[in-house]
Amino acid sequence: VIGDNVAMSIEAIIYAAGDGNRQALETGLSRAAAEGLSPISLMRAAQRHFQRLHLAAANCRHGKTPHEAIKSLRPSVLFIFEEQFKRQLGIWTEGRIATALHILTEAESQCKSTGAPDQAIGARALMRLAQVARAQ
């Protein structure tokens, strides 16, 4: 049960960032810090999410409907997040997705190499993603 709860917390944080929902993101990040969740785990989960958005966007570009593109992803998108994922397909263009992946890769690298507080680095990266999402 605890593992499932942590996985849902991670998903909620990632979707909040992808939606540009700063309040939900801040709440999720506070909970993650209190639970001792690794910022690198968050960065990697976010990278996987944006890679999946990229794949779904490419499928849409090649003629699939957003619904078909989402259903073709493996592992499948959790049903409680399907509408958010579909909405994010409209928010995140391929150029923005590339920007997001760059931000996340840089943040993970900084967490591992700079000695700076990794929670602050991770939070800043996810907040930047939320800002990009809101700037649509």
C-alpha positions in Angstrom: 0.0 0.0 0.0 2.8 2.4 0.8 4.6 1.7 -2.5 1.3 2.4 -4.4 0.8 5.6 -2.5 4.3 6.9 -3.3 3.8 6.0 -7.0 0.6 8.0 -7.0 2.3 10.9 -5.3 5.0 10.9 -8.0 2.4 10.8 -10.8 0.4 13.6 -9.2 3.5 15.8 -9.0 4.5 15.1 -12.6 1.0 15.7 -13.9 0.8 19.0 -11.9 4.0 20.2 -13.5 2.8 19.1 -16.9 -0.5 20.9 -16.4 1.2 24.1 -15.1 -0.7 23.7 -11.8 1.7 25.5 -9.5 -0.4 25.1 -6.3 -0.8 21.3 -6.7 2.9 21.0 -7.6 4.0 22.9 -4.5 1.7 20.7 -2.3 3.1 17.5 -4.0 6.7 18.6 -3.6 6.2 19.4 0.1 4.7 15.9 0.6 7.5 14.3 -1.3 10.1 16.1 0.8 8.3 15.0 4.0 8.2 11.4 2.7 11.9 11.6 1.9 11.3 11.0 -1.8 14.5 11.3 -3.9 14.5 14.3 -6.3 16.4 12.1 -8.8 13.4 9.7 -8.7 11.2 12.6 -9.5 13.4 13.8 -12.3 13.5 10.3 -13.9 9.7 9.9 -13.5 9.2 13.3 -15.2 11.6 12.3 -18.0 9.6 9.1 -18.6 6.4 11.1 -18.7 7.7 13.6 -21.2 9.2 10.8 -23.3 5.7 9.3 -23.4 4.2 12.6 -24.3 6.7 12.8 -27.1 5.8 9.4 -28.4 2.1 10.1 -28.2 2.6 13.4 -30.0 4.5 11.7 -32.8 1.7 9.1 -33.1 -0.8 11.9 -33.5 1.4 13.6 -36.1 1.3 10.3 -38.0 -2.5 10.2 -38.1 -3.6 8.7 -34.8 -6.2 10.4 -32.7 -5.1 11.5 -29.2 -7.2 8.7 -27.8 -5.6 6.1 -30.0 -2.1 7.5 -29.3 -2.7 7.3 -25.6 -4.1 3.8 -25.7 -1.1 2.6 -27.7 1.4 3.6 -25.0 2.9 0.8 -22.9 2.7 0.7 -20.1 -0.7 2.3 -20.4 -1.6 5.6 -18.9 -3.4 5.2 -15.6 -7.1 5.7 -16.2 -7.3 8.5 -13.6 -4.7 10.5 -15.5 -6.0 9.9 -19.1 -7.8 13.2 -19.4 -4.8 15.1 -18.0 -2.5 13.3 -20.4 -4.8 14.1 -23.3 -4.9 17.8 -22.3 -1.1 17.8 -22.0 -0.8 16.6 -25.6 -2.4 19.9 -26.5 -0.1 21.9 -24.2 3.2 20.3 -25.0 4.5 20.7 -28.6 7.5 18.7 -29.6 9.7 21.8 -29.1 8.4 22.3 -25.6 8.9 18.6 -24.9 12.5 18.9 -26.0 12.9 21.9 -23.7 11.3 19.9 -20.8 13.7 17.0 -21.3 16.7 19.3 -21.4 15.6 21.0 -18.2 15.1 17.6 -16.5 18.4 16.2 -17.7 20.3 19.3 -16.5 18.6 19.1 -13.2 19.5 15.4 -12.7 23.1 16.2 -13.6 23.2 19.1 -11.1 21.7 16.9 -8.4 24.5 14.4 -8.9 27.5 16.7 -9.4 27.2 20.1 -7.9 26.7 19.4 -4.2 23.8 21.9 -4.2 20.7 20.8 -2.3 19.1 18.3 -4.6 15.5 19.0 -3.4 15.9 22.6 -4.4 17.3 21.7 -7.8 14.5 19.2 -8.5 11.8 21.6 -7.3 13.2 24.4 -9.4 13.2 22.2 -12.5 9.6 21.1 -12.0 8.5 24.7 -11.4 10.2 25.7 -14.6 8.2 23.0 -16.4 5.0 24.3 -14.9 5.9 27.8 -16.1 6.5 26.5 -19.6 3.1 24.8 -19.5 1.3 28.0 -18.3 3.0 30.0 -21.1 1.1 28.2 -23.9 
